């Protein structure tokens, strides 16, 4: 899941070298933190949060296949 988020984020932003994705696990829940340059924050979130919600939906589908829960935080 971490690789998927990183791939999507790098494709969206102007500064792909500043994309950082960390994954922490607590029991059955995975927390993925996505950090991007301040200039690219709008591209990752999208208008009315549509891009962010689409990324979250993809990650949730992957997590459901593994019977896990996931949370994506964009910082």
N, CA, C and O of each residue as an XYZ file, in Angstrom:
300
protein
N       0.813     -1.185      0.000
C       0.000      0.000      0.000
C       0.863      1.258      0.000
O       0.522      2.257     -0.633
N       1.958      1.198      0.700
C       2.870      2.342      0.753
C       3.379      2.683     -0.640
O       3.458      3.856     -1.003
N       3.722      1.674     -1.414
C       4.239      1.892     -2.755
C       3.183      2.494     -3.669
O       3.500      3.327     -4.518
N       1.935      2.082     -3.505
C       0.845      2.629     -4.311
C       0.653      4.108     -4.032
O       0.524      4.904     -4.963
N       0.633      4.484     -2.769
C       0.462      5.888     -2.396
C       1.623      6.716     -2.922
O       1.421      7.820     -3.426
N       2.834      6.192     -2.809
C       4.002      6.924     -3.291
C       3.961      7.088     -4.811
O       4.295      8.157     -5.322
N       3.567      6.067     -5.523
C       3.482      6.127     -6.978
C       2.464      7.178     -7.423
O       2.744      7.987     -8.308
N       1.292      7.162     -6.808
C       0.244      8.119     -7.175
C       0.673      9.539     -6.839
O       0.497     10.451     -7.648
N       1.232      9.731     -5.656
C       1.634     11.070     -5.231
C       2.737     11.625     -6.126
O       2.699     12.799     -6.494
N       3.703     10.812     -6.474
C       4.794     11.280     -7.341
C       4.270     11.660     -8.722
O       4.807     12.567     -9.357
N       3.244     10.986     -9.187
C       2.680     11.308    -10.495
C       1.898     12.622    -10.466
O       1.756     13.280    -11.496
N       1.396     13.002     -9.303
C       0.558     14.195     -9.203
C       1.348     15.483     -8.970
O       0.954     16.542     -9.459
N       2.442     15.408     -8.240
C       3.115     16.618     -7.756
C       4.166     17.139     -8.730
O       4.590     16.443     -9.653
N       4.576     18.396     -8.494
C       5.651     19.003     -9.282
C       7.025     18.674     -8.715
O       8.019     18.715     -9.440
N       7.091     18.348     -7.421
C       8.357     18.045     -6.747
C       8.328     16.615     -6.201
O       8.164     16.424     -4.996
N       8.483     15.610     -7.063
C       8.386     14.224     -6.589
C       9.517     13.825     -5.642
O       9.393     12.842     -4.911
N      10.616     14.576     -5.649
C      11.716     14.249     -4.752
C      11.388     14.587     -3.300
O      12.080     14.118     -2.397
N      10.351     15.387     -3.053
C       9.964     15.762     -1.696
C       8.797     14.941     -1.166
O       8.266     15.247     -0.098
N       8.395     13.922     -1.879
C       7.309     13.045     -1.425
C       7.875     12.032     -0.441
O       8.839     11.329     -0.743
N       7.267     11.964      0.739
C       7.666     10.991      1.755
C       6.436     10.223      2.210
O       5.409     10.819      2.535
N       6.540      8.917      2.232
C       5.438      8.071      2.679
C       5.957      7.162      3.777
O       6.929      6.432      3.582
N       5.306      7.208      4.932
C       5.668      6.318      6.033
C       4.465      5.474      6.392
O       3.319      5.911      6.283
N       4.745      4.264      6.819
C       3.680      3.317      7.157
C       3.948      2.765      8.547
O       5.016      2.207      8.798
N       2.997      2.915      9.443
C       3.108      2.339     10.780
C       1.930      1.406     10.995
O       0.848      1.599     10.441
N       2.164      0.404     11.803
C       1.144     -0.608     12.014
C       0.866     -0.742     13.502
O       1.788     -0.858     14.309
N      -0.392     -0.726     13.850
C      -0.822     -0.911     15.234
C      -1.936     -1.947     15.234
O      -3.096     -1.627     14.972
N      -1.580     -3.170     15.525
C      -2.571     -4.252     15.522
C      -3.064     -4.536     14.129
O      -2.290     -4.913     13.249
N      -4.360     -4.354     13.926
C      -4.972     -4.638     12.632
C      -5.111     -3.378     11.775
O      -5.648     -3.439     10.669
N      -4.631     -2.245     12.276
C      -4.779     -0.973     11.583
C      -3.430     -0.483     11.070
O      -2.426     -0.543     11.779
N      -3.419     -0.005      9.844
C      -2.228      0.554      9.225
C      -2.451      2.048      9.039
O      -3.485      2.460      8.515
N      -1.498      2.853      9.461
C      -1.562      4.297      9.279
C      -0.498      4.694      8.272
O       0.690      4.451      8.482
N      -0.930      5.305      7.176
C      -0.017      5.755      6.131
C       0.006      7.278      6.165
O      -1.035      7.926      6.055
N       1.202      7.842      6.318
C       1.365      9.290      6.322
C       2.032      9.718      5.025
O       3.082      9.194      4.652
N       1.423     10.663      4.348
C       1.938     11.187      3.087
C       2.356     12.635      3.306
O       1.537     13.472      3.684
N       3.620     12.925      3.070
C       4.140     14.289      3.193
C       4.583     14.754      1.812
O       5.301     14.049      1.104
N       4.140     15.953      1.442
C       4.514     16.550      0.161
C       4.955     17.986      0.409
O       4.762     18.526      1.498
N       5.540     18.591     -0.598
C       5.939     19.996     -0.510
C       4.697     20.861     -0.338
O       3.633     20.522     -0.857
N       4.817     21.976      0.385
C       3.640     22.844      0.578
C       3.008     23.317     -0.726
O       1.792     23.498     -0.788
N       3.804     23.518     -1.758
C       3.255     23.944     -3.045
C       2.398     22.868     -3.707
O       1.509     23.181     -4.498
N       2.662     21.607     -3.386
C       1.964     20.491     -4.014
C       0.759     19.998     -3.219
O       0.058     19.089     -3.662
N       0.514     20.580     -2.062
C      -0.565     20.107     -1.202
C      -1.921     20.178     -1.918
O      -2.732     19.262     -1.784
N      -2.169     21.226     -2.657
C      -3.432     21.368     -3.367
C      -3.629     20.318     -4.440
O      -4.753     19.874     -4.677
N      -2.552     19.916     -5.090
C      -2.656     18.882     -6.128
C      -3.025     17.534     -5.531
O      -3.799     16.781     -6.122
N      -2.472     17.223     -4.356
C      -2.726     15.925     -3.734
C      -4.129     15.880     -3.129
O      -4.793     14.845     -3.171
N      -4.574     16.997     -2.570
C      -5.913     17.024     -1.969
C      -6.979     17.140     -3.044
O      -8.000     16.456     -2.977
N      -6.759     17.986     -4.025
C      -7.713     18.135     -5.113
C      -8.867     19.042     -4.742
O      -9.014     19.447     -3.588
N      -9.669     19.349     -5.718
C     -10.810     20.227     -5.509
C     -11.858     19.507     -4.658
O     -12.313     18.416     -5.000
N     -12.226     20.135     -3.551
C     -13.173     19.556     -2.581
C     -12.693     18.209     -2.041
O     -13.512     17.409     -1.587
N     -11.397     17.941     -2.080
C     -10.854     16.709     -1.519
C     -11.081     15.475     -2.362
O     -10.966     14.357     -1.861
N     -11.398     15.652     -3.624
C     -11.733     14.503     -4.474
C     -10.541     13.592     -4.738
O     -10.685     12.370     -4.727
N      -9.372     14.166     -4.974
C      -8.190     13.339     -5.239
C      -7.809     12.569     -3.978
O      -7.519     11.374     -4.044
N      -7.809     13.243     -2.840
C      -7.480     12.579     -1.577
C      -8.463     11.449     -1.287
O      -8.057     10.368     -0.863
N      -9.736     11.689     -1.511
C     -10.734     10.643     -1.282
C     -10.554      9.470     -2.236
O     -10.783      8.324     -1.851
N     -10.150      9.735     -3.467
C      -9.914      8.651     -4.424
C      -8.717      7.800     -3.996
O      -8.758      6.573     -4.087
N      -7.660      8.452     -3.532
C      -6.487      7.705     -3.046
C      -6.887      6.868     -1.837
O      -6.509      5.701     -1.735
N      -7.649      7.461     -0.924
C      -8.104      6.716      0.262
C      -8.957      5.506     -0.134
O      -8.839      4.441      0.472
N      -9.801      5.664     -1.130
C     -10.648      4.555     -1.576
C      -9.799      3.404     -2.127
O     -10.072      2.238     -1.842
N      -8.778      3.730     -2.908
C      -7.898      2.690     -3.449
C      -7.155      1.954     -2.342
O      -7.023      0.730     -2.374
N      -6.674      2.709     -1.369
C      -5.939      2.092     -0.263
C      -6.870      1.222      0.571
O      -6.475      0.146      1.021
N      -8.109      1.680      0.781
C      -9.074      0.881      1.532
C      -9.376     -0.439      0.837
O      -9.519     -1.472      1.492
N      -9.474     -0.407     -0.499
C      -9.727     -1.648     -1.242
C      -8.583     -2.640     -1.079
O      -8.806     -3.840     -0.922
N      -7.366     -2.131     -1.116
C      -6.218     -3.024     -0.903
C      -6.226     -3.598      0.509
O      -5.899     -4.767      0.712
N      -6.598     -2.780      1.473
C      -6.622     -3.236      2.864
C      -7.711     -4.278      3.087
O      -7.528     -5.217      3.862
N      -8.839     -4.114      2.411
C      -9.926     -5.084      2.570
C      -9.509     -6.464      2.080
O      -9.950     -7.475      2.626
N      -8.667     -6.513      1.062
C      -8.187     -7.804      0.572
C      -7.349     -8.523      1.612
O      -7.273     -9.752      1.611
N      -6.712     -7.760      2.508
C      -5.868     -8.338      3.550
C      -6.573     -8.376      4.906
O      -5.948     -8.672      5.924
N      -7.879     -8.075      4.918
C      -8.669     -8.037      6.157
C      -8.043     -7.109      7.192
O      -7.871     -7.483      8.352
N      -7.706     -5.905      6.763
C      -7.115     -4.907      7.636
C      -7.854     -3.589      7.488
O      -8.676     -3.416      6.587
N      -7.551     -2.666      8.382
C      -8.077     -1.304      8.292
C      -6.910     -0.400      7.989
O      -5.773     -0.679      8.369
N      -7.202      0.695      7.298
C      -6.133      1.617      6.905
C      -6.619      3.050      7.042
O      -7.798      3.356      6.865
N      -5.670      3.915      7.363
C      -5.952      5.340      7.468
C      -4.859      6.087      6.719
O      -3.675      5.839      6.943
N      -5.244      6.995      5.835
C      -4.281      7.806      5.072
C      -4.332      9.225      5.596
O      -5.381      9.870      5.573
N      -3.193      9.710      6.070
C      -3.085     11.070      6.554
C      -2.172     11.864      5.627
O      -1.035     11.467      5.375
N      -2.669     12.971      5.130
C      -1.878     13.824      4.246
C      -1.390     14.999      5.072
O      -2.177     15.786      5.598
N      -0.071     15.098      5.173
C       0.544     16.128      6.023
C       1.308     17.107      5.153
O       1.903     18.055      5.665
